[in-house]
Amino acid sequence: FGGVKRRALRAGRAGGRANAMAAAVDTLGQTLRACAQQSLQSHLYANAVFLAERLNAHSPCEDSLHVLATSYFMSGELKRAHAVLQGCTQGANRYLLASCCVELGLLSEAEQALLGADSGLLASGELPSGDAVPNGACGLYLVGVVCMRTQRRGAAKAYFTRALELNPYLWCAYEALCKLGEDPSEVDAGAAAGADPGVVTPGSAGPDVAMEGGAPPRGAGNDVTPLPLNMGGPGVEISGCTPGQGSAEGSPLSGAMGWGRRARQGPGAGPES
């Protein structure tokens, strides 16, 4: 009986040590991730890369790869970010991979990363739903960028329009339509069926509800938690439309923000009398 009791006690101690080690490993991973995010938000990109590399070695998974690739991307190491994201399947990593590909000029790979099995839709002229593309409206905008750079203007217009319908605050899609010679004021922004649930549209929230800074909308397949980067700030000027390429007046953007008027007056213009 004494021998059985001693073996049971040893097994209990071993189990307790294993549980304690697992808890310590989890705590270290959480600490590395939080510190890497803080470094990114503080624009200390070299420090973020160092911490993210330790995180990925300590706890290899797609979530850790997202932190590492984001750190590489923000520090300008696009090829390294592109390399570590190969084979990733979760939405946030596919979107980040596509962003790297666009910057590196790998447009067909960017299209494949965003559309996956739906990449044949471009040839047929059909549009995937916002949920089918990682990062919702932003993903659709990026597909539009790929189409515009590969001289598919009709498809580019369709993707930019759909992105603006899902997110009326996506100024880059609005500006891209202007560059294509379209009139974005005709887009029924935010009113499309199946509008992106991660986007606060005019009238969809009360005056006390604020949009989370820098947090991209969550869509189907976007299982990795994107890093909460807020790269904007007060005093950031937004460029306007090229004169003669679309009207900035009368759109939800110009009505809510006065962007159309600022686009014409320039960044140094004062308030309208």
Summary of the structure (lengths in Angstrom):
residues: 273
radius of gyration: 23.2
end to end distance: 94.6
largest distance: 94.6
contacts: 829
relative contact order: 0.09
helix: 59%
strand: 0%
